[in-house]
Amino acid sequence: MSEPVAIVALGASTPVGRCAASSAAAVRAGISVSQAHPAMIDTAGEPMTVACADWIDLQQPFEQRLQALLLPAVDEVLEAVAMPMQRRLPTELARCALALALPAARPGLEAGLAQRLLESICGHCEDMFQAAACFEAGHAAGLLGLRAAVSKLARGELDACVLAGVDSYLHPLTLEWLESCEQLHGAGVQNNAWGFVPGEAAGALLLTGWHKAQALGLPILSVVLGTGQAVEENRIKTRTVCIGQGLTQAVQDTLAALPAGARVSDIYCDMNGEPYRADEYGFTCTRSAQTFVSASDFVAPADCWGDVGAAGGVLHAVLATVAGRKGYAKGPLSLLCASSEGGERAAALVATGEG
């Protein structure tokens, strides 16, 4: 039997908090930071509604904006386990990789951005990582990266992996594109009343084997029990109707790891106000109703920090882990699920507990 994979450190940089603890506390309290953009105007002549990290200047170049979100989140996880007075992990974690979740191609994203961000992190961390990979898949990217990292760790191919995700919809070309696609929440003629609030954020996790974490005295904050992925053929922006077949497959594959007789107590998803996401989630839960304590009692943090795209999956793992450690989770088993516009669907089952 392969070794369980533990989450031993958390990092976050969001519009509602500049670390994992403050971000999770703000989401639990239901704090929302949606605000009027100071410069971008919609087709109704009104300021676009966004959720931005207000400590970052909106005039800052976009790539630097992503770095300003991402690097502090990565630093937070490394500082939690790094050797004192050094920017180095313990030698037992020397075979450490980086998995980076990023948005899929869209207006506002320059060619080569993924590679430059990887190089930026590797340089910032003084070449700590022996391998690095990008998952450019939008909402599902973080959970796809988690699945890949868990597989390699469980097979003993790595000692540790930093999983990070970052996204920002606040590039002017991206905001204009969202409005033209009728996805921007607002009142203009081209806007969708059921659209979403564009956000931005970064999250990070440090993963290692359960036994290795125990041997090193690292805190086992939560354990990844299972992951799943699938492809949805009936995607948004096509002439098809999505009935949740792809997400159902990803969730059911993940829930195969449920302990006998157990049910999922907590659910974290990327619903953001768009009707197709709610429909997809509803179909999925109906097909797996017996595995949930209450499928309608879910956490959708887009209500607080806006839609954060590729950062979402990683941040949902942060929220689930903090809830378990702080004792306000409804139970010990959390399901994370995510849906990308490109059709990627991903899910993960995480076991949490009080610290």
C-alpha positions, 0 to 999 in steps of 0.5 A, a space after each residue: 500500500 502506498 504511503 499517505 500524503 500529508 499537507 504539512 504547511 499552508 500559504 495564502 495571499 488573497 484580497 481578504 488576508 495576506 496569510 493562510 490564517 487571516 484568509 481562512 478567518 475572513 472567509 469563515 466570517 463571510 467578509 467580502 471585499 467586492 468593490 468598484 474598479 477605479 478605472 475600468 468602466 462597463 458598457 452601462 458606464 458603471 465601474 466594474 465590480 472586482 475583488 482586488 488585493 488592495 495592497 498591490 498597486 493596480 498600475 503595477 505590471 501584470 506579471 509583477 502583480 502575479 509575483 506579488 501574490 505568489 511569492 509571499 504564499 510560497 514563502 509562508 509554506 517554506 518558512 513553516 518547515 525551513 531549517 532555522 536561519 537558512 532558506 533550505 528545507 531539511 535534507 530529508 526533503 531534498 528531492 522537492 518539486 514545484 507544481 504551479 497552477 495557472 490560468 489557461 490561455 486567455 486575453 491579457 496573458 502574455 506568451 511565456 508567462 508560465 515559464 517566467 513565473 517558474 523561473 521567478 519562483 525558482 530564483 527566489 527560492 535559490 534553486 530549492 526545487 529539483 523539478 518544476 511543472 506548470 498546470 495551465 488549466 484554470 479553475 481545476 489546475 490546482 487539484 490537477 497539480 495536487 493529483 500529480 504531486 500525490 502520485 509521485 510522492 506516494 510512489 516515492 519519486 519525491 520527498 516533498 512538493 510545493 503546490 502553488 496556484 496564482 491567478 488574477 482577472 484584473 488585467 484590463 484585456 481580461 476584464 473586457 473579454 469577460 464582459 464581451 462573454 457576458 460573464 462579468 457581474 454587472 448591469 451593462 447590456 453585455 453583462 450577465 446578471 448572473 456573472 461573477 466578480 473577478 478576483 485574484 489570489 495565490 495559495 500554496 501547500 507543502 506536501 510530503 509523505 505521512 511517515 516522513 512528516 512524522 519522522 521529521 516532527 512536522 505537523 500533519 495538518 491534513 491528509 489527502 485520501 483521494 483525487 480524481 479527474 475527468 473531462 467534461 465534453 459539454 462546456 460553457 460557450 458551446 451549444 451544449 447543455 452540461 449535466 455534470 457528467 465530467 464533474 460526477 466522474 471526477 467526484 465519484 473516482 475521488 470518493 472511492 477513497 472514502 472509508 467504509 461507512 463514512 460520508 463527506 462532511 464539508 464541501 469546498 467548490 468554485 461556484 461563482 454565481 454562473 448558472 451552469 456551475 450551479 447546475 453542474 454541481 446539482 447534477 453531481 450531488 444528486 448522483 452521489 447524494 448518499 456520500 454527503 452529510 449535506 450536499 447543499 451545505 457547501 463553502 463557495 469562497 468566491 462570495 468573499 474574494 471573488 472568482 480566483 481561477 487557478 488559485 482556487 483549488 489550492 486555496 480550498 485545501 487551505 480553507 479545509 485544513 484550517 477549518 479542521 485544525 481550528 475545530 469549526 469543520 462540520 466533520 473530518 472529511 472535506 471534498 474539494 471540486 473544481 471545473 475549468 472552462 476548457 473542460 477539465 474537472 478535478 476533485 480531492 478528498 482531504 481528511 482534517 482534524 484538530 491540531 
